[in-house]
């Protein structure tokens, strides 16, 4: 059980920054499928590189 816990802790140290960098990178791109364009959370607006056109 301790080995599993240590493995999960090590993986979370890699996965969390990776997920954050992926979110920041994709904040300024659009989905290639026009039907699957989800609305990003308001907290991600600070990572936009261009103004938002509503």
C-alpha positions in Angstrom: 0.0 0.0 0.0 2.8 2.4 0.8 4.5 1.7 -2.6 1.2 2.6 -4.4 0.9 5.8 -2.3 4.4 6.8 -3.2 3.9 6.1 -6.9 0.7 8.2 -6.9 2.4 11.1 -5.2 5.3 11.0 -7.7 2.9 10.8 -10.6 0.8 13.7 -9.3 3.9 15.9 -9.2 4.2 15.4 -13.0 0.6 15.3 -14.0 -0.6 18.5 -12.3 2.0 20.8 -14.1 1.4 19.0 -17.3 -2.3 19.5 -17.1 -1.8 23.2 -16.3 0.5 23.8 -19.2 -1.9 22.0 -21.6 -4.8 24.2 -20.4 -2.7 27.4 -20.9 -1.6 26.2 -24.3 -5.1 25.3 -25.6 -6.7 28.5 -24.1 -5.9 30.4 -27.3 -6.9 27.7 -29.8 -10.2 26.5 -31.1 -11.5 23.1 -31.6 -11.4 21.8 -35.1 -14.9 20.4 -34.7 -17.3 23.3 -34.6 -19.9 21.2 -32.6 -17.5 20.6 -29.8 -16.4 24.1 -28.7 -16.9 24.0 -24.9 -17.0 27.3 -22.9 -13.8 27.6 -20.8 -14.1 28.5 -17.1 -13.9 32.3 -16.2 -10.6 31.6 -14.3 -8.8 30.8 -17.6 -9.5 34.3 -19.0 -6.2 35.6 -17.5 -4.3 33.3 -19.8 -5.7 34.7 -23.0 -3.2 36.2 -25.3 -5.9 38.2 -27.3 -9.0 40.0 -26.4 -12.3 38.1 -26.1 -14.8 39.0 -28.8 -18.4 38.3 -27.6 
